[in-house]
Amino acid sequence: MKETFDYAKAVEELEAIAAKVEDPQTGIGDIDRYIKRSEELIAACRAYLRGAREKLDAMDNQ
């Protein structure tokens, strides 16, 4: 079963990652993992927004 993308949850996770990266107690190895995860989330958010823009453009052209 395909999981649907939840933009709001992705943004929440990005905010949580930002807080962890800014925490001086976070280790360098963890930061690398958080950066990679944030890159994945950002790519997914951009794809979601691109799709939304395409739908709006299609509706506007009708």
TORKOL-4160 file (C-alpha; in steps of 0.2 Angstrom, whole numbers, padded with zeros to 4 digits, m for minus):
62
<pt num="1" X="0000" Y="0000" Z="0000"/>
<pt num="2" X="0007" Y="0017" Z="m0005"/>
<pt num="3" X="0009" Y="0029" Z="0009"/>
<pt num="4" X="0002" Y="0047" Z="0005"/>
<pt num="5" X="0014" Y="0062" Z="0008"/>
<pt num="6" X="0009" Y="0073" Z="0022"/>
<pt num="7" X="0017" Y="0090" Z="0019"/>
<pt num="8" X="0013" Y="0097" Z="0037"/>
<pt num="9" X="0021" Y="0082" Z="0045"/>
<pt num="10" X="0037" Y="0084" Z="0034"/>
<pt num="11" X="0038" Y="0102" Z="0039"/>
<pt num="12" X="0036" Y="0097" Z="0057"/>
<pt num="13" X="0050" Y="0084" Z="0055"/>
<pt num="14" X="0061" Y="0097" Z="0047"/>
<pt num="15" X="0058" Y="0109" Z="0061"/>
<pt num="16" X="0063" Y="0096" Z="0074"/>
<pt num="17" X="0079" Y="0092" Z="0064"/>
<pt num="18" X="0084" Y="0110" Z="0064"/>
<pt num="19" X="0082" Y="0111" Z="0083"/>
<pt num="20" X="0092" Y="0095" Z="0085"/>
<pt num="21" X="0106" Y="0102" Z="0073"/>
<pt num="22" X="0107" Y="0118" Z="0083"/>
<pt num="23" X="0108" Y="0109" Z="0100"/>
<pt num="24" X="0126" Y="0109" Z="0105"/>
<pt num="25" X="0124" Y="0092" Z="0113"/>
<pt num="26" X="0121" Y="0084" Z="0096"/>
<pt num="27" X="0136" Y="0074" Z="0089"/>
<pt num="28" X="0144" Y="0077" Z="0072"/>
<pt num="29" X="0139" Y="0059" Z="0067"/>
<pt num="30" X="0121" Y="0063" Z="0071"/>
<pt num="31" X="0121" Y="0079" Z="0062"/>
<pt num="32" X="0127" Y="0071" Z="0046"/>
<pt num="33" X="0112" Y="0059" Z="0048"/>
<pt num="34" X="0100" Y="0073" Z="0051"/>
<pt num="35" X="0106" Y="0083" Z="0036"/>
<pt num="36" X="0103" Y="0068" Z="0024"/>
<pt num="37" X="0086" Y="0066" Z="0031"/>
<pt num="38" X="0082" Y="0084" Z="0029"/>
<pt num="39" X="0088" Y="0083" Z="0011"/>
<pt num="40" X="0076" Y="0069" Z="0008"/>
<pt num="41" X="0062" Y="0079" Z="0016"/>
<pt num="42" X="0065" Y="0095" Z="0006"/>
<pt num="43" X="0065" Y="0085" Z="m0010"/>
<pt num="44" X="0049" Y="0077" Z="m0006"/>
<pt num="45" X="0041" Y="0094" Z="m0001"/>
<pt num="46" X="0047" Y="0102" Z="m0017"/>
<pt num="47" X="0040" Y="0088" Z="m0027"/>
<pt num="48" X="0023" Y="0090" Z="m0018"/>
<pt num="49" X="0023" Y="0109" Z="m0021"/>
<pt num="50" X="0028" Y="0106" Z="m0039"/>
<pt num="51" X="0013" Y="0094" Z="m0041"/>
<pt num="52" X="0001" Y="0106" Z="m0032"/>
<pt num="53" X="0007" Y="0120" Z="m0044"/>
<pt num="54" X="0004" Y="0109" Z="m0059"/>
<pt num="55" X="m0013" Y="0105" Z="m0053"/>
<pt num="56" X="m0017" Y="0124" Z="m0051"/>
<pt num="57" X="m0010" Y="0128" Z="m0068"/>
<pt num="58" X="m0021" Y="0115" Z="m0076"/>
<pt num="59" X="m0036" Y="0121" Z="m0067"/>
<pt num="60" X="m0032" Y="0139" Z="m0072"/>
<pt num="61" X="m0030" Y="0134" Z="m0091"/>
<pt num="62" X="m0047" Y="0126" Z="m0092"/>
